[in-house]
Amino acid sequence: MSALIRIEGVSKRFGNFAAVDDVSLDIRENEFFALLGPSGCGKTTLLRMLAGLEVPSEGRILIDGQDMANVAPNKRPVNMVFQSYAVFPHMTVAQNVGYGLRIDGVARAEIEGRVREALGLVKLDGLEARKPDQLSGGQRQRVALARALIKRPKVLLLDEPLSALDAKLRETMRSELAMIQDQVGVTFVMVTHDQDEALAMACRCGVMHKGQLQQVATPADLYEYPANRFVADFIGSVNLFEGRLALDQPDQARVEVPGLGASIWVDHGVTGATGGTVWAAIRPEKIELHHRGAQADVGGGDPPPLPAGTPVDANLLEGSVRHSSYLGSETVYEIEVAGGRMVKVLRSNVRRYEERAFEVGDVVWLSWSPQAPAVLLS
């Protein structure tokens, strides 16, 4: 798929501060792309440069092959939905949605037809005569979306589009935005700090930190194969173990973690410098929790069985349950292991009433497959 947006070595400085630092990125035609990162990472500044509201200090931005350097914001093939929606309070829904076409001098009959089409797309049929103060937050968000889409831009820019909505409505709008994007075939570029929002809607995500692009990947690859420690820690929940790369072979590697009481073994090479510092990242749902001493689980107090080929001192920890959080479909346990380190373990509650519960104070075993950890070099 061809790149509709090409960002080449773009930086943006405010005085001595680099808000965006040498970012290069291709965004494909008809893609839903998310720029994700914490507040102040540069993602909104990058979006504003795409819109023409900020000028790059270095580098260039091309949209559909055209350099945007001397193209005014209102002449670019983009439209933007702002975080505040910015709907006009004195106008009706229909007047808000058709505003851009009226400014462009489009004939009245065509405006009316395109307004009906846009309102149908965002499920606001029948609300044409209402004013914004007669609408819910979700409906105002749809008005802003319809107003942006009615001009049929090549790129739609969304700045934290769901942040003003309550949690339940955000969940609904996630799927609706993704379906609308698929239906209209416009490239969507969304900025958000909400990782769940980005992972749920986007085809690919770019994670930013301190003005730099850390990784660009599909949601699944970001979660399963983070490029570095920041991405692993930012995306989802993770247990990070700092240690030494003691063994690095094509089909296995071992990380020794001081004070942990066990080594971490993986079934693939790391291609790092043996003896150097690395981080083993293990997601909470990939750790198995076993009752210590429960015959069915561990054979009368012995450690639980490990995957074939796993060294006996690897991927196995003894600990004590210190806290649990019931979240409906799952429970998160905090387990204290050697050295006072806390490890998070997530267990599904699907078979909660068929299994012996884990209680605060229980002594337990933790184990995981050698496929579970990601070993990170930085």
Backbone torsions as a table, in degrees:
resi	resn	phi	psi	omega
1	MET	NA	133.8	-175.2
2	SER	-73.8	157.0	178.2
3	ALA	-84.6	121.7	175.5
4	LEU	-84.4	-37.1	178.6
5	ILE	-115.7	130.2	176.3
6	ARG	-125.8	118.7	178.3
7	ILE	-108.1	118.7	-172.4
8	GLU	-118.7	106.7	174.0
9	GLY	54.6	41.2	-174.5
10	VAL	-83.4	132.4	173.0
11	SER	-130.7	151.8	174.3
12	LYS	-138.4	120.0	-179.1
13	ARG	-115.3	138.9	171.2
14	PHE	-115.0	98.5	-172.3
15	GLY	67.4	-126.1	178.9
16	ASN	-90.7	-0.6	-176.7
17	PHE	-95.3	126.2	177.7
18	ALA	-94.3	100.4	178.3
19	ALA	-70.8	-36.7	174.9
20	VAL	-130.0	131.0	-170.0
21	ASP	-126.4	96.3	172.4
22	ASP	55.5	58.4	179.9
23	VAL	-94.5	129.2	172.6
24	SER	-123.7	133.6	-172.1
25	LEU	-162.3	138.1	170.8
26	ASP	-110.3	133.2	175.6
27	ILE	-118.4	128.8	-169.9
28	ARG	-81.9	158.7	175.6
29	GLU	-63.4	137.2	178.9
30	ASN	62.4	23.8	-179.9
31	GLU	-96.1	147.7	169.1
32	PHE	-100.6	105.7	-174.3
33	PHE	-113.3	136.3	179.3
34	ALA	-116.3	131.4	169.4
35	LEU	-96.8	117.9	-169.3
36	LEU	-123.7	140.5	177.3
37	GLY	168.4	169.3	-179.6
38	PRO	-71.1	167.7	177.3
39	SER	-57.5	136.6	177.9
40	GLY	83.9	9.8	-176.5
41	CYS	-84.3	-11.8	178.8
42	GLY	107.6	-2.7	-174.4
43	LYS	-66.3	-41.7	179.6
44	THR	-69.5	-37.3	176.4
45	THR	-61.0	-40.8	178.0
46	LEU	-64.2	-41.5	178.2
47	LEU	-62.9	-42.3	179.9
48	ARG	-65.9	-31.7	174.7
49	MET	-68.7	-35.9	174.6
50	LEU	-62.4	-38.8	-179.0
51	ALA	-76.5	-15.3	-176.7
52	GLY	89.1	9.3	179.9
53	LEU	-84.7	-15.2	171.7
54	GLU	-132.6	150.8	-179.5
55	VAL	-107.9	128.9	178.8
56	PRO	-59.3	142.6	172.5
57	SER	-76.5	-31.7	177.9
58	GLU	-146.2	160.5	175.8
59	GLY	83.2	-176.7	-179.9
60	ARG	-145.0	158.2	179.2
61	ILE	-122.1	126.6	177.2
62	LEU	-116.7	134.9	174.1
63	ILE	-122.3	120.4	-176.7
64	ASP	54.1	39.7	176.4
65	GLY	84.5	-6.6	-177.7
66	GLN	-100.8	130.1	176.3
67	ASP	-69.3	127.5	-176.1
68	MET	-88.6	7.3	-172.3
69	ALA	-54.5	-42.3	-176.1
70	ASN	-115.3	24.2	-179.2
71	VAL	-102.4	122.5	-179.1
72	ALA	-65.8	154.9	-179.0
73	PRO	-53.1	-41.9	-176.5
74	ASN	-77.5	-5.3	177.8
75	LYS	-104.5	-2.4	-179.6
76	ARG	-82.8	151.1	-179.4
77	PRO	-80.6	45.1	-177.9
78	VAL	-132.7	158.2	169.3
79	ASN	-139.1	158.6	-171.2
80	MET	-131.5	137.9	172.0
81	VAL	-107.5	116.3	-175.8
82	PHE	-83.7	159.2	-179.8
83	GLN	-56.5	-36.2	-177.3
84	SER	-88.2	-0.8	-177.8
85	TYR	73.9	-40.1	176.1
86	ALA	54.8	41.7	173.5
87	VAL	-80.0	149.9	-177.3
88	PHE	-81.9	118.5	-172.9
89	PRO	-67.4	-25.1	-176.5
90	HIS	-87.8	-4.7	-178.7
91	MET	-104.0	152.9	172.6
92	THR	-73.1	171.9	176.9
93	VAL	-57.6	-47.8	-178.6
94	ALA	-62.4	-40.4	179.7
95	GLN	-67.3	-39.2	176.3
96	ASN	-60.5	-48.7	-174.9
97	VAL	-66.5	-37.5	-177.3
98	GLY	-88.4	3.5	-173.1
99	TYR	-57.5	-48.4	-177.3
100	GLY	-62.5	-35.8	179.2
101	LEU	-70.1	-36.6	177.7
102	ARG	-64.1	-41.0	178.4
103	ILE	-61.7	-35.0	-179.3
104	ASP	-80.5	-3.9	177.6
105	GLY	79.0	23.8	178.2
106	VAL	-69.7	144.6	-178.1
107	ALA	-61.0	146.2	-175.1
108	ARG	-57.9	-43.6	-178.1
109	ALA	-62.7	-40.3	179.0
110	GLU	-67.9	-39.5	178.2
111	ILE	-58.4	-46.8	-178.2
112	GLU	-60.2	-41.6	179.2
113	GLY	-66.4	-42.0	-179.0
114	ARG	-72.4	-31.5	174.7
115	VAL	-63.7	-45.5	178.0
116	ARG	-59.4	-43.0	179.7
117	GLU	-62.8	-44.6	-178.5
118	ALA	-67.3	-40.6	179.8
119	LEU	-68.1	-34.7	175.6
120	GLY	-64.9	-37.5	-179.7
121	LEU	-62.0	-38.8	-177.1
122	VAL	-100.3	11.8	174.4
123	LYS	62.4	48.0	175.3
124	LEU	-120.4	23.3	177.8
125	ASP	-56.3	137.6	177.3
126	GLY	88.0	-5.2	-178.3
127	LEU	-108.2	17.2	-174.0
128	GLU	-56.4	-36.0	-172.8
129	ALA	-89.6	-4.5	-177.6
130	ARG	-76.5	153.3	173.3
131	LYS	-94.7	158.1	-177.8
132	PRO	-54.6	-33.8	-179.3
133	ASP	-73.2	-4.4	175.0
134	GLN	-100.0	7.6	-176.8
135	LEU	-112.9	155.7	172.0
136	SER	-77.6	169.3	177.5
137	GLY	-59.1	-41.4	179.4
138	GLY	-65.6	-36.4	178.9
139	GLN	-70.1	-38.0	176.7
140	ARG	-64.2	-36.4	177.4
141	GLN	-63.6	-37.2	179.2
142	ARG	-69.6	-35.0	176.3
143	VAL	-61.2	-46.6	179.4
144	ALA	-61.9	-38.0	179.5
145	LEU	-67.3	-44.0	179.2
146	ALA	-64.0	-39.6	179.9
147	ARG	-63.9	-35.3	179.2
148	ALA	-74.2	-37.9	-175.5
149	LEU	-79.5	-22.8	-173.3
150	ILE	-63.8	-25.1	-179.9
151	LYS	-85.8	2.5	175.0
152	ARG	54.2	56.3	179.2
153	PRO	-72.1	160.3	173.5
154	LYS	-76.9	-28.1	-177.8
155	VAL	-134.1	131.9	172.8
156	LEU	-110.0	124.3	-179.7
157	LEU	-101.9	129.7	-177.9
158	LEU	-123.4	118.2	-178.5
159	ASP	-100.6	103.3	-179.3
160	GLU	46.2	58.0	-168.6
161	PRO	-65.6	-22.0	-174.2
162	LEU	-112.2	4.4	-170.9
163	SER	-66.4	-25.4	-177.5
164	ALA	-86.8	-0.5	-176.7
165	LEU	-96.9	156.0	176.3
166	ASP	-74.2	167.1	-169.9
167	ALA	-58.8	-42.6	-177.1
168	LYS	-66.7	-43.1	-179.5
169	LEU	-69.2	-35.2	176.7
170	ARG	-58.8	-42.3	-179.3
171	GLU	-62.6	-41.5	178.8
172	THR	-65.6	-44.6	-176.2
173	MET	-69.4	-25.9	176.2
174	ARG	-55.7	-53.4	-176.8
175	SER	-68.0	-35.3	-179.4
176	GLU	-67.5	-41.7	177.7
177	LEU	-61.5	-42.8	179.5
178	ALA	-63.5	-39.9	179.1
179	MET	-68.5	-39.2	177.9
180	ILE	-63.3	-43.7	179.2
181	GLN	-59.8	-42.5	179.4
182	ASP	-65.1	-37.0	-176.9
183	GLN	-71.9	-42.9	-175.6
184	VAL	-86.8	-19.5	177.2
185	GLY	69.2	25.3	177.6
186	VAL	-94.6	144.6	175.2
187	THR	-70.9	122.8	177.2
188	PHE	-104.0	131.6	172.0
189	VAL	-121.8	113.9	-174.6
190	MET	-113.5	137.5	172.6
191	VAL	-104.7	132.5	178.0
192	THR	-157.0	152.4	171.0
193	HIS	-100.5	-4.3	-175.6
194	ASP	-90.1	107.2	-176.2
195	GLN	-65.3	-36.6	178.7
196	ASP	-61.8	-41.1	179.3
197	GLU	-61.5	-47.6	-178.6
198	ALA	-65.8	-46.5	-177.6
199	LEU	-65.5	-32.5	-177.3
200	ALA	-74.9	-30.9	-171.6
201	MET	-107.2	-34.8	-167.0
202	ALA	-82.6	148.9	170.2
203	CYS	-74.6	-43.0	175.4
204	ARG	-138.5	157.0	178.5
205	CYS	-128.8	145.6	170.6
206	GLY	-113.7	120.4	-179.2
207	VAL	-94.7	127.2	-178.7
208	MET	-114.4	149.4	177.8
209	HIS	-154.0	124.2	179.1
210	LYS	53.1	42.5	175.3
211	GLY	82.7	-5.3	-176.8
212	GLN	-112.5	148.2	177.2
213	LEU	-82.4	118.3	-175.5
214	GLN	-88.0	-38.8	-178.2
215	GLN	-164.2	143.0	172.3
216	VAL	-123.1	123.1	-175.9
217	ALA	-165.1	171.0	172.0
218	THR	-67.5	160.0	177.2
219	PRO	-54.4	-41.8	-178.2
220	ALA	-65.3	-41.5	-179.0
221	ASP	-70.8	-34.8	175.4
222	LEU	-59.5	-42.3	-176.5
223	TYR	-74.6	-44.6	-174.2
224	GLU	-84.4	-31.8	-174.8
225	TYR	-131.3	63.6	179.4
226	PRO	-61.3	146.0	-176.4
227	ALA	-78.6	-26.1	-178.4
228	ASN	-156.0	179.4	-175.4
229	ARG	-63.1	-38.8	-179.6
230	PHE	-62.0	-47.7	-178.6
231	VAL	-62.5	-43.5	179.5
232	ALA	-59.2	-41.4	-176.6
233	ASP	-77.0	-31.8	-176.9
234	PHE	-79.1	-37.3	-176.4
235	ILE	-90.2	108.5	177.6
236	GLY	72.4	-170.8	177.7
237	SER	-97.6	142.6	-176.2
238	VAL	-151.5	150.4	169.9
239	ASN	-101.0	120.8	-179.2
240	LEU	-109.1	125.1	179.2
241	PHE	-116.5	116.8	177.3
242	GLU	-86.3	131.7	-178.2
243	GLY	-159.3	-166.0	-178.2
244	ARG	-111.7	135.3	177.6
245	LEU	-78.0	98.7	-173.3
246	ALA	-86.1	-25.3	-177.7
247	LEU	-146.2	134.0	178.7
248	ASP	-143.1	98.9	178.5
249	GLN	-122.4	164.0	-176.0
250	PRO	-55.8	-35.2	-175.3
251	ASP	-111.3	6.6	176.1
252	GLN	-166.6	152.0	175.9
253	ALA	-147.1	155.5	-178.8
254	ARG	-133.2	133.8	176.6
255	VAL	-113.2	123.1	176.3
256	GLU	-96.6	122.7	-177.1
257	VAL	-108.5	114.1	-177.9
258	PRO	-57.1	132.3	175.5
259	GLY	77.7	-1.8	-177.0
260	LEU	-79.7	-28.4	-178.3
261	GLY	87.0	5.2	178.0
262	ALA	-161.4	157.9	174.0
263	SER	-100.1	162.6	179.4
264	ILE	-111.5	121.2	-175.0
265	TRP	-113.0	137.4	176.8
266	VAL	-125.6	158.2	-173.8
267	ASP	-96.5	28.0	178.6
268	HIS	-151.5	160.9	177.8
269	GLY	-76.0	159.2	-178.3
270	VAL	-108.5	-23.1	-174.6
271	THR	54.3	44.1	175.5
272	GLY	-110.6	-179.5	178.1
273	ALA	-85.4	113.2	-179.7
274	THR	-57.2	132.3	-176.7
275	GLY	96.1	-11.9	-179.7
276	GLY	-83.7	167.4	-179.8
277	THR	-80.4	133.3	177.0
278	VAL	-137.8	172.9	176.3
279	TRP	-127.5	128.6	174.0
280	ALA	-95.7	122.3	-178.4
281	ALA	-107.7	121.7	-178.2
282	ILE	-127.9	121.6	178.8
283	ARG	-70.2	142.6	-176.3
284	PRO	-58.0	-32.7	-177.7
285	GLU	-76.0	-9.3	-178.7
286	LYS	-96.9	4.5	177.3
287	ILE	-102.1	128.9	177.1
288	GLU	-87.3	142.4	179.7
289	LEU	-116.4	130.0	-176.1
290	HIS	-129.3	141.3	173.5
291	HIS	-71.1	126.5	176.6
292	ARG	-75.1	120.1	178.5
293	GLY	94.9	-4.8	176.7
294	ALA	-80.3	119.4	-172.6
295	GLN	-54.8	-44.0	-176.0
296	ALA	-66.8	-28.8	-175.4
297	ASP	-90.1	-47.0	-168.0
298	VAL	-129.9	7.7	173.6
299	GLY	73.5	52.8	172.2
300	GLY	72.7	35.4	174.4
301	GLY	103.5	-16.3	176.4
302	ASP	-71.1	158.4	177.2
303	PRO	-60.9	154.7	178.8
304	PRO	-66.7	155.7	178.3
305	PRO	-66.3	142.7	178.3
306	LEU	-106.5	160.7	178.2
307	PRO	-56.1	148.6	-178.1
308	ALA	-55.0	135.1	177.5
309	GLY	89.0	-6.4	-179.8
310	THR	-78.7	129.5	176.3
311	PRO	-57.7	148.2	-171.8
312	VAL	-65.4	-23.2	-177.5
313	ASP	-101.1	12.2	-175.4
314	ALA	-108.8	149.6	171.9
315	ASN	56.9	34.9	-179.0
316	LEU	-146.5	122.3	-179.7
317	LEU	-131.0	146.8	171.5
318	GLU	-103.5	140.2	-178.7
319	GLY	-157.0	-174.2	-178.4
320	SER	-133.3	135.8	179.9
321	VAL	-70.3	121.5	-179.8
322	ARG	-106.0	-26.4	-178.0
323	HIS	-160.8	151.3	174.2
324	SER	-139.2	145.2	178.7
325	SER	-125.8	113.7	179.2
326	TYR	-82.3	121.2	-175.5
327	LEU	-117.9	23.4	178.9
328	GLY	89.1	-87.6	-177.5
329	SER	-78.1	-14.0	-178.0
330	GLU	-151.0	164.9	176.4
331	THR	-127.7	135.0	176.2
332	VAL	-102.4	124.1	178.4
333	TYR	-107.0	140.8	171.5
334	GLU	-107.8	117.4	-174.4
335	ILE	-110.9	127.4	175.8
336	GLU	-89.4	124.8	179.7
337	VAL	-114.9	-169.6	-175.9
338	ALA	-53.6	140.5	178.9
339	GLY	79.2	8.3	-180.0
340	GLY	78.6	7.3	179.7
341	ARG	-69.3	139.3	177.8
342	MET	-100.9	131.3	179.4
343	VAL	-119.0	130.6	177.6
344	LYS	-90.7	136.0	177.0
345	VAL	-129.7	130.7	179.4
346	LEU	-110.1	127.6	178.6
347	ARG	-124.2	138.2	176.4
348	SER	-68.5	147.0	176.9
349	ASN	-98.5	13.4	-177.9
350	VAL	-57.5	-39.8	-178.3
351	ARG	-112.4	29.9	-174.5
352	ARG	-54.1	-40.5	-174.6
353	TYR	-88.4	-0.3	177.5
354	GLU	-102.4	-9.1	-174.0
355	GLU	-120.3	155.4	175.6
356	ARG	-67.3	129.2	-176.0
357	ALA	-72.5	156.3	172.0
358	PHE	-99.7	127.1	-176.9
359	GLU	-114.3	154.8	175.3
360	VAL	-57.7	130.1	-177.5
361	GLY	100.5	-17.2	178.8
362	ASP	-62.8	138.6	171.4
363	VAL	-88.8	129.4	-170.8
364	VAL	-136.0	165.8	169.4
365	TRP	-105.7	142.4	170.6
366	LEU	-115.7	134.5	177.0
367	SER	-144.6	159.0	178.3
368	TRP	-153.5	156.3	179.8
369	SER	-69.9	149.9	174.5
370	PRO	-64.9	-12.2	175.9
371	GLN	-82.3	-14.2	-171.2
372	ALA	-72.8	-45.3	-173.5
373	PRO	-76.5	148.0	164.5
374	ALA	-105.6	128.3	-178.7
375	VAL	-100.7	120.2	-171.4
376	LEU	-110.6	138.1	-176.8
377	LEU	-91.6	-15.4	-179.5
378	SER	-151.1	NA	NA
